[in-house]
Amino acid sequence: MAAGRADTLEAAELQERELARIRAGQLDLAGLVHATETLKQAGRPELTIELYKSWIALNPDHPLLYAAMFNYGMALSDQKDVTGAVNVLRETARLKPDFYAAQINLGSALERLGQVGAAVSAWNGVATALPALNGENLNFKTIALKQIGRVLETSNSDALAEDTLRQSLELNPHQPDVVQHWIALRQRQCKWPLMADVGTMKHADLVAGISPLSAACYTDDPVFLLANSHRYCRTSIGLTVDPAEALPPLDPRNRRPGPLRIGYVSSDFREHAVGFSMTEVVEQHDRTVCEVFGYYCGVPASDATHQRTKAGVDHWHDLTGVSDIEAARLIRSHEIDILVDLNGYTKDARTRVFALRPAPVSVNWFGFPGTMASPFHHYLIADDTILPRELEYTVSESVLRLPCYQPNDRRRTVAAERPSRTDLGLPEDGFVFCSLNGMQKITERVFARWMEILSQVPGSVLWLLTGTDETNDRLRQAASARGVAPERLVFADKRANPHHLARYPLADLFLDTFPYGSHTTAADALWMGVPVLTLLGRSFAARVCASLVRAAGIGEMVCHTGEDYVARAVAYGRDPSTLRPTRERLLAGRDSCLLFDTPLLVRRLEGLYGEMAQAAAGDVLPVPRLRGLDLVHEFGTGLDLPDSEILSDEAYRAQYDRHLRATAATYGGDALAGLR
């Protein structure tokens, strides 16, 4: 008899024996827990349901009935019976109101059913009802506040979410995920200065806990960003793998013949900037060169971009609800040659899957504008503008380059209906500057530059993508404080991509943000013929827009100082006719310029994949450069990171050179060799 069949029979027999003991009144609570754990270990958790149900029915007066009911509710939840779990957990909370674990998990179950208001009420009951804050109660309260903050953030109740997470941090500052979300919420609300002290947490503590994506919006310091990504990988992902989960080593020299098997992993194969840009890439791959696997790990989706991507790959697999180890084993079973991470450190990423090394080669491309600084990403794909040779020391991966790093979809849909300026609250005659980026990219220094531009261009307006009403009002007040009438800020509502693209030509000039510049947003503007003025920085995210502008054939729109950026914008605003040739050149060259030559990008990308596969077959895969980054991170938290953008290249390098020399004297000459 096969082992699996025997195990199944043994589990069923165990369930029958324990049910008989329950009916005979011979199984106490400890025995029940032991039996259910045995069934779970045997891979039959569904058999625990009947045990819990029978034991609870026959022990209605047991003093620990609430504990059995809690376990029953969690078992129902694990088996996807979320409605049943809600009923049981609600009764558990009624039986023992001070058993806060039941209310915490009740809130989670209600959220899964889409009952967000009821979920918040359950968690709020914990947060407000707790007596004196001993160790256990403190933990429950911080968990409840964190859950409330997360749901409020998702529903764009930014101010309430920020306040809730602040309360959680004041109770317990040692919550890295809460620190990250609190900072991100302040960025999204344009709250300046960003790093306001929270309880016992001071500026350096907050900087130390910032997420890689938020850090890219905060500073143009690529050395700190490298160290920060490494710290995030070490603390949030883990640098090593549990031996019990480790997959057998791969020998890429023994790969089966045929096209390279390329796996793309993303949570954004849907109506998302990455999804829009990647659709034509998967469609354009030469199937004699590449066999394409799509691994989706995002929210449930059925939009046109999701469906088009799904149809464009050779093999589609949804990893939603699949554990990291199961996902890694699935990818390994497909004998993938090169696994491409299209998420990086962004929402719903499956970075832990890459840590399990399911493929011989792992690549960081496009989803995250920077280095992963992980031990398990071998290559980073960039271009000569984004990562010139002299900046390779700021990333851990080996750098390979495309003519232009960013893919684009030439089949993007633009709505036929074109609105007028009057329709959208824009002046018919005034100069329209625009920056239709997320609010988190707007820093205090960028906003000050924009207000200086508006001050020097009478009648002009700044067209921004809307935030919350409160954030829009905050920016209007900030404009007024800088001598600019608040009505000169015009906020664009969020629209489906075809309608969003259709309104772009109403703008005269797109003003890029800094240090996290425009990526897909800039490509959209350029596709629609709107010139983009950008400032070239040092970090990856601060150089992408310059790459796009140059690839679109208007490299003269790249500025090298903040003063030049302001002066150029003012000059265009005062004499709009000087932009007409640039706009005409954009439209005339749209079908031939490098930026939108997706077939060329795909052919060059396939060439890079061939180089990677050849290196792997020769056992010469690059080793990520990670030495000494914890020391660099500690040093960087004490710097004025936002001011790094106004340092000269010499001054910027000098501060790290001094640190390297001091570190070498303390820790040895090669402690930070990778950064020299």
Residue pairs with C-beta under 8 A, 6 or more apart in sequence:
7 42
7 43
8 44
10 42
11 39
11 42
11 43
11 44
11 47
12 44
12 47
14 35
14 38
14 39
14 42
14 47
15 39
15 44
15 47
15 50
15 51
18 27
18 31
18 32
18 35
18 51
19 50
19 51
19 54
21 27
21 31
22 32
22 51
22 54
22 55
22 58
23 54
23 58
25 58
27 35
27 55
29 55
29 62
29 64
29 67
29 68
32 51
32 52
32 55
32 68
33 71
35 48
35 51
36 48
36 51
36 52
36 71
36 75
39 45
39 47
39 48
39 51
40 48
45 75
45 78
45 79
46 79
48 75
49 72
49 75
49 76
49 79
52 68
52 71
52 72
52 75
53 72
55 68
56 65
56 68
56 69
56 72
59 65
59 68
62 68
65 95
66 92
66 95
66 96
66 99
66 102
69 88
69 89
69 91
69 92
69 95
70 89
70 92
70 99
70 101
70 102
70 105
72 88
73 84
73 85
73 88
73 89
73 92
73 102
73 105
73 106
73 109
74 85
74 105
76 82
76 84
76 85
76 88
77 85
77 105
77 109
77 112
82 109
82 112
82 113
83 113
85 105
85 109
86 106
86 109
86 110
86 113
89 102
89 103
89 105
89 106
89 109
90 106
92 99
92 102
92 106
93 99
93 102
93 103
93 106
93 122
96 102
97 129
100 126
100 130
100 137
100 140
100 144
101 140
103 122
103 123
103 125
103 126
103 144
104 122
104 123
104 126
104 140
104 143
104 144
104 147
106 122
107 118
107 119
107 120
107 121
107 122
107 123
107 144
107 147
108 119
108 147
110 116
110 118
110 119
110 122
111 119
111 151
116 151
116 155
119 147
119 151
120 148
120 151
120 152
123 144
123 145
123 147
123 148
124 144
124 148
126 140
126 141
126 143
126 144
127 141
127 144
127 145
127 148
127 167
130 137
130 140
130 141
131 137
133 141
133 171
138 171
138 172
139 172
141 168
141 171
142 168
142 171
142 172
142 175
142 178
145 164
145 165
145 167
145 168
145 171
146 165
146 168
146 175
146 177
146 178
148 161
148 164
149 161
149 162
149 164
149 165
149 168
149 178
149 181
150 161
150 181
152 158
152 160
152 161
152 164
153 161
153 181
153 185
156 468
158 185
158 188
158 189
158 467
158 468
158 470
158 471
159 189
159 468
159 470
161 181
161 185
162 182
162 185
162 186
162 189
162 191
165 178
165 181
165 182
165 185
166 182
166 198
168 175
168 178
169 175
169 178
169 179
169 182
169 198
169 199
169 201
170 198
170 199
171 199
173 179
173 198
173 199
173 200
173 201
173 205
176 209
176 235
176 236
177 236
179 201
179 206
179 209
179 210
180 209
180 210
180 211
180 214
182 198
183 194
183 195
183 206
183 209
183 210
183 211
183 214
184 211
184 213
184 214
184 440
186 194
186 196
187 194
187 214
187 217
187 218
187 439
187 440
188 438
188 439
188 440
188 467
188 471
189 439
189 467
189 468
189 470
189 471
189 474
190 439
190 442
190 447
190 467
190 471
190 474
190 475
190 478
191 474
192 443
192 444
193 444
194 218
195 203
195 206
195 207
197 203
197 206
198 206
204 637
204 638
207 636
207 637
207 641
208 231
208 633
208 634
208 637
210 218
210 228
211 232
211 345
212 225
212 228
212 229
212 232
212 344
212 345
212 368
212 370
213 345
213 346
213 368
214 440
215 224
215 225
215 228
216 225
216 369
216 370
216 515
216 516
216 539
216 540
216 541
217 440
217 441
217 443
217 515
217 516
217 541
218 443
218 515
218 641
218 642
219 225
219 515
219 539
219 641
219 642
219 644
219 645
220 514
220 515
220 537
220 538
220 539
220 542
220 644
220 645
221 538
221 539
221 636
221 639
221 641
221 644
221 652
222 370
222 391
222 394
222 395
222 538
222 539
222 540
223 394
223 632
223 636
223 656
223 675
224 632
224 633
224 636
224 639
224 641
224 644
225 370
225 371
225 394
225 539
225 540
226 370
226 371
226 373
226 394
226 395
226 396
226 629
226 632
227 373
227 629
227 630
227 632
227 633
227 636
228 633
228 636
229 345
229 370
229 371
229 372
229 373
229 374
229 396
230 373
230 374
230 396
230 626
230 629
230 630
230 633
231 629
231 630
231 633
232 345
233 239
233 351
233 372
233 373
233 374
233 375
234 630
237 351
237 352
237 355
237 374
238 352
238 355
239 355
239 374
239 375
241 355
241 356
241 357
245 325
245 328
245 356
246 356
247 328
247 329
247 332
247 356
247 357
247 358
250 332
250 357
250 359
250 360
252 337
252 360
252 361
252 613
252 616
252 617
252 619
253 617
253 619
255 335
255 337
255 613
255 617
256 335
258 291
259 287
259 288
259 289
259 290
259 291
260 289
260 290
260 291
260 337
260 338
260 606
260 609
260 610
260 613
261 290
261 291
261 293
261 334
261 335
261 336
261 337
261 338
262 285
262 290
262 291
262 292
262 293
262 336
262 337
262 338
262 340
262 609
263 293
263 294
263 295
263 331
263 334
263 336
263 338
263 339
263 340
263 359
264 278
264 282
264 292
264 293
264 294
264 295
264 313
264 340
264 342
265 295
265 297
265 319
265 339
265 340
265 341
265 342
265 343
265 350
265 353
265 354
266 274
266 275
266 278
266 294
266 295
266 296
266 297
266 298
266 342
266 343
266 367
267 296
267 297
267 298
267 299
267 343
267 346
267 347
267 348
267 349
267 350
268 274
268 275
268 278
268 298
268 342
268 343
268 346
268 367
269 275
269 278
269 294
269 296
269 298
269 301
269 305
269 306
269 309
269 310
270 298
270 299
270 301
270 303
270 305
270 306
270 309
271 301
271 303
271 304
271 305
271 306
271 496
271 497
272 298
272 305
273 519
273 520
273 521
274 342
274 366
274 367
274 520
275 305
275 306
275 309
276 305
276 409
276 412
276 497
276 520
277 366
277 406
277 407
277 408
277 409
277 520
277 523
278 309
278 342
278 366
278 407
278 409
279 305
279 308
279 309
279 312
279 409
279 411
280 407
280 408
280 409
280 410
280 411
280 598
281 407
281 598
281 601
281 602
281 605
282 292
282 294
282 309
282 312
282 313
283 308
283 312
284 598
284 599
284 602
285 292
285 602
285 606
286 602
286 603
286 606
287 314
289 606
289 609
289 610
290 606
290 609
291 314
291 315
292 312
292 313
292 314
292 315
293 313
293 314
293 315
293 316
293 317
293 331
293 334
293 336
294 309
294 310
294 312
294 313
294 315
294 316
294 317
295 317
295 319
295 327
295 331
295 350
296 306
296 310
296 316
296 317
296 318
296 319
296 320
297 318
297 319
297 320
297 327
297 343
297 348
297 349
297 350
298 320
298 348
299 320
299 348
300 320
310 316
315 334
317 330
319 327
319 330
319 350
319 353
322 330
324 350
324 352
324 353
324 356
325 356
327 350
327 353
327 358
328 353
328 356
328 357
328 358
329 358
331 339
331 353
331 358
331 359
332 358
332 359
336 358
336 359
337 359
337 360
337 361
337 609
337 613
337 616
338 359
338 360
338 361
338 362
338 363
338 609
338 612
338 613
339 354
339 358
339 359
339 361
339 362
339 363
340 362
340 363
340 365
341 349
341 351
341 354
341 362
341 363
341 364
341 365
341 367
341 368
341 372
341 377
342 365
342 366
342 367
343 349
343 350
343 351
343 367
343 368
344 351
344 364
344 367
344 368
344 369
344 370
344 372
345 351
345 368
345 372
346 367
346 368
349 367
351 372
351 374
354 362
354 374
354 376
354 377
355 374
355 376
357 376
360 616
360 621
361 378
361 379
361 612
361 613
361 615
361 616
361 621
362 376
362 377
362 378
362 379
363 377
363 378
363 379
363 380
363 381
363 612
364 371
364 372
364 377
364 379
364 380
364 381
364 397
365 380
365 381
366 381
366 405
366 406
366 407
369 516
369 519
369 540
369 541
369 544
370 395
370 539
370 540
370 541
371 380
371 394
371 395
371 396
371 397
371 540
372 380
372 396
372 397
373 395
373 396
373 624
373 626
373 629
374 396
374 624
375 624
375 626
376 624
377 396
377 397
377 624
378 397
378 398
378 612
378 621
378 622
378 624
379 397
379 398
379 399
379 400
379 608
379 612
379 622
380 387
380 395
380 397
380 398
380 399
380 400
381 399
381 400
381 401
381 402
381 405
381 605
381 608
382 399
382 400
382 401
382 402
382 405
382 540
383 401
383 402
383 403
383 404
383 405
383 547
384 401
385 543
385 546
385 547
385 550
386 405
386 540
386 543
386 544
386 547
387 395
387 399
387 401
387 540
387 543
391 538
392 399
393 674
393 675
393 676
394 538
394 539
394 540
395 540
396 624
396 625
396 626
397 622
397 624
398 622
400 608
400 611
400 612
402 601
402 604
402 605
402 608
403 551
403 594
403 597
403 600
403 601
403 604
404 547
404 548
404 551
404 594
404 595
404 601
405 544
405 547
406 519
406 520
406 523
406 544
406 547
406 548
406 595
407 598
407 601
408 523
408 527
408 595
408 596
408 598
409 598
410 591
410 596
410 598
412 497
412 498
412 501
412 527
413 497
413 498
413 501
414 498
414 501
414 502
414 528
415 498
415 499
415 501
415 502
416 502
417 499
417 502
418 502
418 503
418 505
419 502
419 503
419 506
420 506
421 427
421 428
421 432
421 506
422 428
424 490
424 492
424 503
424 506
425 490
426 432
426 461
426 463
426 490
426 506
427 459
427 461
429 459
430 459
430 460
430 461
431 457
431 459
431 460
431 461
431 508
431 509
431 572
431 573
431 576
432 460
432 461
432 463
432 506
432 507
432 508
432 509
433 450
433 453
433 454
433 457
433 460
433 461
433 462
433 463
433 507
433 508
433 509
433 510
433 511
433 569
433 573
434 462
434 463
434 464
434 504
434 507
434 509
434 510
434 511
434 525
434 530
435 442
435 450
435 462
435 463
435 464
435 465
435 510
435 511
435 512
435 513
435 518
436 463
436 464
436 465
436 492
436 500
436 504
436 510
436 521
436 525
437 465
437 513
437 518
437 521
438 465
439 464
439 465
439 467
439 471
440 516
441 513
441 516
441 517
441 518
442 464
442 475
442 513
443 513
443 514
443 515
443 642
445 514
445 562
445 642
445 645
446 513
446 514
447 475
447 478
448 482
449 562
449 565
449 566
450 462
450 511
451 478
451 479
451 482
451 483
451 484
452 482
452 566
453 460
453 511
453 566
453 569
453 570
453 573
454 460
454 461
454 462
454 479
454 484
454 488
455 482
455 483
455 484
456 570
456 573
456 574
457 569
457 570
457 573
457 574
460 488
460 573
461 488
461 489
461 490
462 488
462 489
462 490
462 511
463 490
463 491
463 492
463 506
463 507
464 475
464 489
464 490
464 491
464 492
465 491
465 492
465 494
466 472
466 491
466 492
466 493
466 494
467 475
467 491
472 489
472 491
475 489
476 486
476 487
476 489
477 486
479 485
479 486
479 488
479 489
480 486
492 503
494 500
495 503
500 524
501 524
501 527
501 528
504 524
504 525
504 528
504 529
504 530
505 528
505 529
505 530
507 525
507 530
508 530
508 572
508 573
508 576
508 579
509 530
509 531
509 532
509 533
509 569
509 572
509 573
509 579
510 518
510 522
510 525
510 530
510 531
510 532
510 533
511 533
511 569
512 518
512 522
512 532
512 533
512 534
512 535
512 545
514 535
514 537
514 542
514 562
514 645
515 537
515 539
515 541
515 542
515 645
516 541
516 542
517 534
517 535
517 537
517 541
517 542
517 543
517 544
517 545
517 546
518 525
518 532
518 534
518 544
518 545
518 548
519 544
519 545
519 548
522 532
522 534
522 544
522 545
522 548
522 549
523 548
523 595
525 532
526 532
526 548
526 549
526 552
526 554
526 586
526 595
527 590
527 596
529 583
529 586
529 587
529 590
530 583
530 586
531 554
531 557
531 572
531 579
531 582
531 583
531 586
532 545
532 548
532 549
532 552
532 554
532 557
533 557
533 559
533 565
533 568
533 569
533 572
534 545
534 546
534 549
534 557
534 558
534 559
534 565
535 542
535 558
535 559
535 560
535 561
535 562
535 565
536 542
536 543
536 546
536 558
536 559
536 560
537 543
537 645
538 644
538 645
538 649
538 652
542 645
546 558
548 595
549 555
549 557
549 558
550 558
551 593
551 594
551 595
552 586
552 589
552 593
552 594
552 595
552 596
553 585
553 586
553 589
553 593
553 594
553 595
554 582
554 585
554 586
556 582
557 568
557 582
559 565
559 568
562 645
562 646
571 578
572 578
572 579
590 596
594 600
615 621
615 622
625 674
626 674
627 670
627 671
627 672
627 673
627 674
628 663
628 667
628 671
628 672
628 673
628 674
628 675
631 663
631 667
631 671
631 672
632 656
632 659
632 672
632 675
635 656
635 659
635 663
639 655
644 652
647 655
656 675
660 672
660 675
660 676
663 671
663 672
664 670
664 671
664 672
